[in-house]
Amino acid sequence: MLGGGINRRWNVALPMLVLLSIWVLFWYYGTAEAMVEIWWRSETFNHAFLVPFISLWLIWRQRQLLAVIHPQPDLRTLLLVAMTGFAWLLGDLAALNVVTQFALVTMLVLIVPALFGWRLTRAMAFPLGFLFFAVPFGEFVMPLMMNLTADFTVMALKLTGIPVYREGNNFNIPSGSWSVIEACSGVRYLIASLVVGTLFAYLNYRSIKRRLIFIGFSFVVPLVANWLRAYMIVMIGHLSGNRLAVGVDHIIYGWLFFGLVIMIMFMIGMRWAEDTDVQAPQRGIRTTGDEAAKPTRILIATFLFALISMLPALWIKHIDRVSDIAETGVIKPVPVAGWQIDSGPMTAWKPAFDNPYAESQVEYVRGNQRVGVHLEFYRHQNFERKLVSSENVLVRSKDPDWIKVAEGYRMVQLDTEALNIPWTKLRETEGHRRLIAWKWYWVFDRLTTSDAEAKVYIALSKLLGRGDDSAAIIVYMPDDRPEAAIKTLQDFIQPGWPAIQGELRTVRVGQ
């Protein structure tokens, strides 16, 4: 039995825990809503609806152990709260969901050490850490996993004796054409396996070593399983004359195979299961009455946590941001020395960028050479309108007219600055026309080719009160001869970039 004093302290700390959780969710409701919206629409993260309940159940399993630990508020945790709030602020300024959402979950987790202390936090470290699986995170590895899946599938087909012609993540075999798209990347399998594998390891092993080994298997197994799945689906389609393993069958076979692999993985893992009973309180863990915090200290910690946690949300309201306003601007064509503006477009291709403030597409001609310049200008950025986004790409994987077939980097001199600019080779799905395109970012006169750097520049610019005007610059031309195309692009950029940057500055000043 716990003494009356200890019960009174828990009777104060638990309501304060609930109150602070509601308080944080109130101030950061938009971030929480964005998380739930992703859980709802994305099959990859449907499991996140269960994560909070699993975490609460894991804590409930430890109730006898936790009940003998006195609440010991640690005011030093408030420094971590302030740092987390600042991270959320930067993430919100940069319209970066993953940063704001990790910051929100971290802030909720920090309520525990702030009110109860680090001894109790360590005792429930896994249930609290498990909450981070609620953050919809991991899709950034999708392009890499698509490439790896295509690499393995093509290699396996060749070893099987089937001739393959590959361009990017698209390949042809005698019986038909195949593409590795987002659904084939295996990200869904990987994330699902990590979640259930981590939970399985915690519930069935006491040894940290065994837990880490099994979690490692939970990471490696879905990768290999997805490669085998992709190869088998192509083989089934090939051997059946493309009557099987296409369309909906493609997805169904994949999940059936994945479910079988996970079941086998768990059956193997159970062979080394250990006793993990957590109900009996550990000897010597009870603290003395003198060590237990007074209810007043818990209330002070609650007040300070509430004050510090709301400051970033208040700060963001004082930064000039416009969300749902349909503003538009105009970017005028600029003259480039030695080149003439051409009225006839070389192609119907257009980069896929959502909700820009202003955009333009101009094509230039010099003799028999043609170059196109596409500008996407962004202002008053938010989570619906932002320059750097996974949706803003040169070509989307489901584009019916164009596919990406190759990519690389090329060092280019822009005025006094050298940039290692990424290039992408595109091809029409129906036909033989090809393009090569270069892309980089302009953020308040800073140049970068990195998505992450562009996000940081935008956040810092807004934080300093300079606004968030920024743009993506895409220069492209027909790719009949790759080396000749690269030389032409370089010849155009040298005289063309000062004029293009001047127009971007004009649009910025004209706000």
N, C-alpha and C positions, 0 to 999 in steps of 0.2 A: 504493500500500500504506500502511496505517496503522501507526504505530509501536507497539511492544509496550506502552508506557505508556498510550497512548490506548485500546488494546484492553482493558487491565486495568480502566480506568475504566468503559468500556462494560460489561465483564463484571460489574462491581459494580452499576452503575446499572440495567441491564435487569432482573436478578432482583429488585432492590428495587422497581422499578415494578410487577412482577407481584405481589410480596408485599403491597405497600400496597393494590393494587386488591382483592386477596382480603380483606385486613383491613377495608377500608371496606365491602365488600359483606357481610362477616360481621356487622358492627355494625349495618348498616342493611338487613338482609335483608328485613324487613317491607316497607320502601319499595320495594325492588327487586322483591319478589314481587308487590306491588300493580300495578306497572308491567306486568309480564309477564302478569298476569291480564287487564288491560285489553287488551293486545295480542291476547290469545287470543280474548276474547269479542266484541270490537268490530271490525267490518269496517273502520271508519274508520282503525284504527291497526294493522292486520295488517302493514303495511309496516315497522313498527318492529323486527320480528324481524331484518330485513336491515341495519338501520342500523349496528350495531357492526361487522359484517363489511365493509360498504362503507367505513367509517372506517379499519379496519385495512388494507384493500386500498389506499386512497388514501395511507396512510403508507408502505406497502411500495413504491409507485411512486416515492417520493422517497428511497429508502434510500441511494442514492449521494450525494445532496446532504446528507442528514442525518448520514451517517457521518463527515463531515469536521468536524462541529461538536462541540467538546468539551463534555461534561457540566459545567455550572456551577450547582450548587444555589444557589437564592436563598431564604434564610431569611425574607426579607420576605414571601414568599408565605404564610407561616404565619399572618399576620394575616388574610389573605383566607380561609384555611381556618377560622379561628375565627369570622369573620363569617358564613361559609356554614353552619357548624354551628349557630350561633345562629338563623339563618333556618330551618333544618330543625327546630330545637326549637320555635319559634313555630308553624310549619306543623303539626307533630305535635300540639301542644296544641290548636290550632284544628281538627284533623282535616281539614286542607286538602291534598289529594293533590298538587295542582299545585305547591305550594310545597315540600313534602318531596321530590318527584321532581326538580324543577329543582335543588334543593340537592344531592341525591345525585349527579346528573350533573356539577354544577359541582365538587364535591369530587373526583370521579374525574379530571376534567380538570386540576385544580390540582396533581395529583401530578406532572405533566410539568414545570411551571416550578419546583416545589419541588426536584426531583431533577436536572433537566437545565438549568434556567435559561430566561430569557425569549427568548434568541436562537433556541434550537431551537424553543421554543413558537411564536414568530412564523413560523418556517419551516413548521410544520405546523398553522397556525391553522385552515385550512378543515377538514381531517379532524377536528380536535378539536371545532370548532364544529358540524360535521355531527352529532355525537353528540346534540346537543340535540333533534334530530328524533325521538329515541327517547322523549321525554317526551310522553305522550298529552295534548296541549294544543290547545285551539282550539274545543272544543264550546260554550264560553260565547257565541260569536257566532251560535249556531244560531237563537235567537229573532229576532235582527235579520235574518239571511239568509232566514228563513222569511217575514218581513214584506216584504222587498224582492222576493222571488220572487213573492209574492202580488200586490204592487203592479204589477210588470211584466206578469204574466199577465193580470190584469184590464184593465190599460191596453191591452195588445195585442189582447185579445178585443173590447174596445169599438171599437178602430180597425178591426178586421176587420168590424164591423157586427153583432156578436153581443151582445144585451142581457145584462147581468150584474147580479145582486143580491149584494152582499158584506156579510158580517158577520165581522169579524176576518180570519182566514185561511181562512175557508170562503166559498164563493161558489156561486151557482146560475146555470145557463144553461138555455135551453129544453130541452136534451137530458138534463139531469141535474145532480147536485150533485158538487162537487169540494172537496177540502181540501188545503192545503199542510201536510204533517206533517214530522217530523224528516228522514225519508228524502228529502224533496223540497227540503230547505234548500240542498243543494249543498256542505255542509261537507266531506263525503268527497272530492268532486271537488277542492275548494280545497286541502285538505291534501295530497292525492296529487300535485296539480299543482305545489305549492310544493316538495315534496321532490324530485321528479324534475327539475323545472325548475332548481332551485338546483344540483343535481349536474351537469346538462347544461351550465349556464353555466360552472361551474368547469372542466369537462373540455374545453370547446371555445373558451373565450376567455381571453386574458391580460389584456385591458383591464378595469379595475375598472368603468369606465363601461358597457361592453358587458354585463358580468355583471349589474350592477344593473338595466339596462334589460330584459334578458331575464327576470330574476327578477320585475320589475314586471309584465311580460306574463304570467308564470306565475300571478300573483295575479289580474289583471284578466280574462284569458281564461276561466277556469273560472266566474267569476261571471256573465259575459254568456252563456256557453254553457249554464249551468244555467237561466237565465231563458228562453232560447230553447227548451231541452229541455222545460221545464214547459209553455210555450205550445204547442209542437208536439204534446205528448202529449194535452193537452186538445182540440186541434183534431182529432187523429186519432180520439180517442174520440167527439167530436161528429159528425164526418163519417161515421163507421162505425156510428153508432147504438149506441155503447158496446160494440161487439164487439171492438175492438182497443184496445191501449194501456191496459188495465185489469188489475188483479191483478199477476201475475208479469211480464207483458209490460211493464208500467210501468217496472220496475227494469231489465229487460234492454235495452229501447230506450235508457234513460238511459245505461247503461255503454257501449253500442255508439257512441252519439253522442259521449260524452266521449272514448272511445278515438280516434275519428276526428279530433276537434278537437286532441287532444294530438299526434297524428301530424303533422297539418298544421303545428302550431306548431313542432315540431322540424325539419320540412323547411324551413320559412322561416328558422329560426334557423341552420341549417347554411350558409346562403348567406354569412354573415359570420363563419364559424369561423376561428380563428387557430391557428397552431402553438403547442402547449402542452407541448413536450417538457421533462420535468423530470429526466431521467436524468443529464445531464452536470453535474458539480459546478461551482458558480460560482467564478470566479477571485476570490482574495483573501478567501474566506470562512473558510479554515483559520486557527485560532488557534495561538499558539505553545505549546510545552509548558509554559512557566511560567504561562500563563493557565488551564490545565486544572485542574479541581478534583482534590484528592487523594481517594482512596477513603474515607478517614476522614471527610471532610466530607460525602460522600454518605450514609454510615452515620448520622452525626449528624442530617442532614436527615430521614432515614427514621424515626429514633426520635422526633423531635419531632413530625413529621407524624402518626405513629401515636398518640402521646399526645394531641395536641390534637383529632384527628378523632374519638376515641372518647368524649370528655367529654360532648357533648350526648346521646349514647345512654345514658351512665351517669346523667346528670342526670334524664332522663325516667323512669328507674326509681324515683327517689325522690319523684316527684310523685304524689299520690294519684289513681290512675286505675283504674277497674274496667271490664273489657272485656266478657266474655261471661257476664254475670250477669243473669238475668231478673228484675230488680227492677220493682216497680210501686208506684205511689202513688195517692192519691185527691185529687181537686179537688172541693170541695163547691160546690154552687150558692150564689150570693151574692144577697142582696136588693138591689134598686135602687129608690131612692125614686121613687114615682109609677108604677112598673111592677110587674106581677104575673108570677110564673113560670108558664109555660103548659105543661101536660102533653102537649098534642097538637102534634107537630112540623109545621111549615109545609111541610117538604120532606125528601126522603130524601138530599139532597146532603150530602156530607161532604168536607172537604179531604183531600188525599192526603199524609199524613205517616207516615213509617216509624219504628217502634220507639220511641215516646215513653215516658218514665218514667211520666207520667200525662197523661190527657186528659179533657176534658169538653165537652159540647155542651148548652147550655141556651138555651131560647127564652123571650122575655118578650113580654107583651101590654099595651097601653094603649089602651083603646077598640077601634078597628078597626086599630090599628097593631101590627105584629109585628117583633121584632128577635131575631136569634139571635147567640149568643156561643160561639165555639169556641176552646178553649185547648189548646195542645200544650206540655207541660212536659218539659224534658230535663235529665238529670243523668248524671254519669259518662260523658261523651260520648267516642266514639271513631269510627273510620272506618265502623263499622256502625250506630252510634247517634249521630246528630248533628242539631242544630236546623237549621242552614243546609246545604242540600244541593240539588242539581239535581233530586232525586227528590221533595223536599218542596214541593209546589205546591198551588194551589187546585184545579186540574183538570189532569189529564194529557192529552196530545194524543190518546191512544188511548182515552179514557174513552168508553164506549158510551152514556152517559146525558146528559152535559153537555159543552158546548163554550164556549170563551172567545170573546166577540164584540167586546169593547171594553175599553179600560183608560185610566187617566189618573191625575192627582194632585189632592189637595184639602188645603189647609191647615186643620188642626184643632188646637184648644187642649185639651191634656190637663193639668189642674191649672195649673201655672205654665209648662209647656213647650209650645211650638208645634211640631207635626210636619207635614211635607208628606207625608201618607199616600197611598200608591198605592191606587186602587180598581180593581176588575175586574168587568166585567159578564158574567154567565154565562147561557146559555140551554139548555133541555132539547133534546136532539137530536130527540126525538119529542114534540111538544107545543109550547105557547107560554109555559110558565112561565119567568120570568126572575128572576135574583137580582143584587144588587150587593153586593160584599164588599170590606171594607177589611182590610189586614193590616199589623202592625208587630211589632217584637221588643222583649222585655224581658230585659235581661241584668244581673243583680245591681243592679237599680234604675236602670239606664241604659236609655233608650229610643232606638230607631233604626229607620229603615225600610230601611237599607242592609244587604245581605248581607255586604259586605266589612267594614263597621264592626262588625256583630254578631260576625263571626269574630275581629276584633282584640280586642274586649272580652272574649270568651270566653277567648282565649289569655292575655291579660294577667291576667285574674282567676285562672286556674289557676296562672300563673307566680307570683303573689303569695300563693298558698295559700288563696284564698277559695273554691275549687271552681268549678264551671261551670254552676250552676243558671241556666236561662234558659228562655224560653218564646216561642211565637208566639201572637199574639192576632188572631183573625179575627172581625170583627163584620159581620153580613150581614142583609139583609132583602129582601122581594119588590121588584122594580124595575118597578112598574107605571108610575110617573111619576118619571123620574130625579131631577128637582130636589126633588120632595117626599120621595123616598127619602133623599137626602143630608141634608135638613133633619131628618128623623126620626132618622137615625143620629147627627147632631150633638146633638140633644136627648137622646138616650139616653146618649151617651158622657160628657157633662158630669157627670151624677150617678153614672153607672155605673162610670167608670174607677177612682175611689178604692176602691170596693168590690172590683173585680176585682184591682187591684194588691195590696190587702190580703190577699186569698186566696193570691196567688202568693207573697207574703212568708211567709205561714203554712206553705205547703208547703215553702218553702226552710228555714225555721227548724226544721220538724218532721223534718229528715233525721236 
